[in-house]
Amino acid sequence: MNRRTLLGTVAAAAIGFAGFATAGFTSDLPPLEKKDRYKVGFAQMESNNPWRIAETKSFHATAEACNWDLVATDAAGSAAKQVADVDSMIAQGIDVLFLPPREEKPLIPAVMKAKAAGIPTFLVDRSVDPNVAKPGEHYVAFLGSDFVDQGRRVAEWTLANFKGDKGIIVELEGTTGSSPANDRKKGFDDVMAKHDNMTIVASQSGDFARDLGRQVMETLLQAHPDVNIVYAHNDEMAIGAIQALELAGRKPGDDVLVVSIDGTRDALQAIIDGKMGVTVESSPFFGPLACETMNRYAAGEDIEHWVQVKDRIFTAENAADHVDEAY
């Protein structure tokens, strides 16, 4: 499967979930005039890892095909700057906003300001606090994966494939306060809590970053040298953990099972090399889906509150088949 085919698959899978959540077009939402060309804002949160870079490239690649004048920014990991970036886009007169919120609570003002300015907003790959801002009322829809299910699937695979009697687990969490970190933790932890032979001895944020994941793993290894399972909320931290384990003389894939989420090229290669057990896909290729959903909204269609993306799972059985298409 080449990348173009993969992009189409992601979009088709998501559209196939129409009706999964409650339909969300209401008169309270800003309308979107149907026209030939749109000024589209994409307020990226950061560009410090392959996933974010691939997502941004997907929006740029889609802009020409979808007749967008794309205004793209990079908040460099700052929620405050991301809010300021949205303010700037509003001032520039964008027609539509696509926003991947860095954290659930700090980005709510950006969502509210966009609505007040009459700009339809779509949250991409991350959401905001649902107790404050709601789809179909404050923004049109959330485009993305089921993060709880991702964590659950990793946990279930781990239970089925762990060879030891007692699992001693270290969990590397994503960005504190972000929806994927909150939900991937819940999905995994809830499953493991039902099994007496599985114990999460430490859970600490590595901020979805490879180097920080390595540093955190080095520290946790000193406190928990008997760890035999590492669950990372993304592949970058998992790769960092593998580096830390190897520096400590441990053998990832042999005496330590490393499991993760994202489906990056490095992770699939680590699976092929026998250093990682599994990664559940979380596709970054949102450009085509954003175009499709925006056009549906402009045409007056009801948009489901959650335009859900279907994620694959990569293991030793299929990693080699997909590594060339990975980012």
ABEGO torsion letter per residue (X at the ends): XBAAAAAAAAAAAAAAABGABBBABBAABBBBBBBABBBBBBBBABAABAAAAAAAAAAAAAAAAAGBBBBBBBAGGBAAAAAAAAAAAAAAGBABBBBBBABAAAAAAAAAAAAAAGBBBBBBGBBBBAAABBBGAABABBBEBBAAAAAAAAAAAAAAABABABBBBBBBBBBBGBAAAAAAAAAAAAAAAABAABBBABBBBAGGBAAAAAAAAAAAAAABAABABBBBABAAAAAAAAAAAAAAGBBBGAABBBBBBGGBAAAAAAAAAGABABBBBBBABAAAAAAAAAAAAAAGBBBBABBBBBBBBBBAAAAAAAAAABX
